[in-house]
Amino acid sequence: MSGAHHHIGRPVPPRHHDRLVRGHGRFLADLRATGVLYAALVRSPLAHARVVGFDATAARSDPRCALVLGPDDLAKRTAPIPTVWRLPGQPEDHIPIAAHTARYAGQPLGIVVADTPTAAEDLADAVRLDLDPLPPVPTVADALAEHAPLIVPGAAGNEAGSIRFGAPQEEIAAALSRAELVVEREFTLPRVNHSPLEPRGVLAEYDPGTGLLTVHASSQSPHSMRQDLCAVLGLRADRVRVIAPDVGGSFGSKVLLYPDEAMVCAAAVDLGAAVRWVESRTENFTCAYQGRGQQTTARLAIGPEGRFLVFDAHILADLGAYATQAGSGPHQVTALTLQGPYHVDAAAATVTGVYTTRVPTGAYRGYGMQEAAFIRERLIDEAARELGVSALDLRLDNLIRPEELPHTTHTGLTYDSGDYGAVLRRAAALAERPPPPDPPWVRRAGAVVAAVEISAFAPSALLEAFGIAWSGWEGVRLRINHDGTVTVYSGVIAVGQGIETSLAQIAAEGLGVPLDWVRVELGDTDTAPHSDLSAQASRALTLAGGALLIAARRLADRMRTLAAGFLGTDPDRVTQRIAPHADPSSPDAAFHGADGARITWREVAHRGYRGWGNRKSADRIVLEEAVDFDPPQLTFAHGAHAAEVTVDLGTGRVTVTGYWAVHDSGVLVNPLIAHGQIAGGIAQGLGQALTEEARADAEGVPVTRSFREYAIPAAQDIPEDLVIEHTCTPSTAIPGGFKGLGEGGTILPPAAVTCAVAAAVPEIAHALTSLPLTPSRVRAALRAAGIT
Ligand code: SMO
């Protein structure tokens, strides 16, 4: 490998920035298609109702109308969407496209296709729904109340099923008997919206001649969308192609096929035409699956010398109207990761999924780990307060030490590597500064919290053990083209996180070539290797990157062998020398033999394509390597966050005045991208700490329908003192030593901010168990404590 081409670790500006800033992005709404028709959905205005009538007579007779499909029409054309991850005992294993009962306000009941978007909207409004109202069940408490109306017909109740992870009950009881202090709290983590810059959208084109359905979708996972579309529409896999163009953010909300997207595809097949639907912001707020939604009773037992004896929890998960493929998944991950980076004698958690008549919940960046961190770190804080000891010391004393790794938790996760203490101490040190003078009505304090992050979600055997019907492996195809340039194909996709740049860096380093020789092609199921999970679960860089590094090293070897053949020498006597900005055909981009002979990179590629020369084996002619990588185990990133806040005792307003994050994500491929990922995650986490809550009224109808009612952080909400540092403990499971970081920034802010508020106003600390910490919630606590 040429020393001039160490690309891993360099802060290369992400490739998509310039393109998108100049307006050259191609998002779903930008795609050109001829003769395209437009769709609008007919949605239930009620949270719970039987659909007695769907009268589209007026719409159908309008000349602008191309097609209307109601529940009966959809029943003939679609099968339900199969679910992939079920709770034991779950009464349903699918989500219907054709619904004769609405179970949430906004549920799509039918679709209208017309020649313009406005016409489609008008005609959707003209469909007369006859709804027979059923009693709404908007909250988990309503769902579990005695004589609660049943949401799933014929089910025993509104519980979707339960699962328990961790130490057996007797072990918990035994550990509890040694306790000197037990802190128990009930926590409420509200539903939140993902608020991607670009809402969902689909452009479906069906060619009746060839029977090919081509779907462009603002999707986080094109391959799994294709599998689901095949199941729903009864189409063969070789006839369905899904392409993700530029995707303007997702955060877990574009992981699954939705019923409305499936309807657009069904309409395209029916019409033999191209149909586009772009979600409105209101639909995104009310009909895209939401995140979080958890009510948890949890406790921490502490023994002699402040030793952690027990973490346990009962988690009630608000699944909404249907258990989506990921419905209980995040909450199961809360149960799995409750223990965090600490030693504890026994840990366990039970997850009970509960149906409510609200839009389903699913994946959200941080996937249950944010919830686990909030619960755990708040309990530790409360224990420290009750014991009258330093919360930081209590954490440091109970952390798993580096020499104790690998360490298997009570829920069976094996932490591979890291130094949890170093990261926590560093975050605490960064945050230390003399407090500025504050007016008497302002309190100021800080807190430091810690977490581990599941990353590189794989291997496939682990998913199988959890009963998730997806694979964990990731494949790449790496090609050297006839002119020496390089193309990478991967099933992971770009959602604005910069993965195309990071993968190019890995390929260029593995091959020892300049970065700009490499193009990365993502998001097309016709060309990309299969990928079930794609860009989810902090896994894209680790798994696709790991595979790519293997592929690049193999292909580099083959190039050298070919070059040696052309130069008439042994491969180990050949040196690859490529100048930093050389072109593949330049004499400065060449293989050198021992005797001063040389051959350019381009010439080797060119001759290789002709099938000339000394090949390693006769069956490898094309300069392409395909590598499937299923790692031996999970790899765990970790981090610690410190927050400093002020609390206005008059208004209850919490301001984050400083924020310091230290992460260990192993070897960083691109520190600039890593910084952006962590910073963006922190911003998102701060929103969930302070303002974000997807609310519904007593009838279960969403009231947060736009950015007027739902506040995400603005620039002025992000502290100027935002410091991010990284330490590096390379992964031993992933080639290159990479660990994930896509979700890391999001996991800790609610815990850090809330613990800081508790430190600033200890009088209300016990009450700080619910998010977000809006001024009204904080003011209520201040009032209850007699402070305001
Ligand atoms: S919450 Mo994610 O898309 O793994």
Residues whose N, C-alpha, C, O or C-beta is under 5 A from the ligand:
A	BS01	SMO	F251 G252 A363 Y364 R365 G366 Y367 A535 Q536 A537 S538
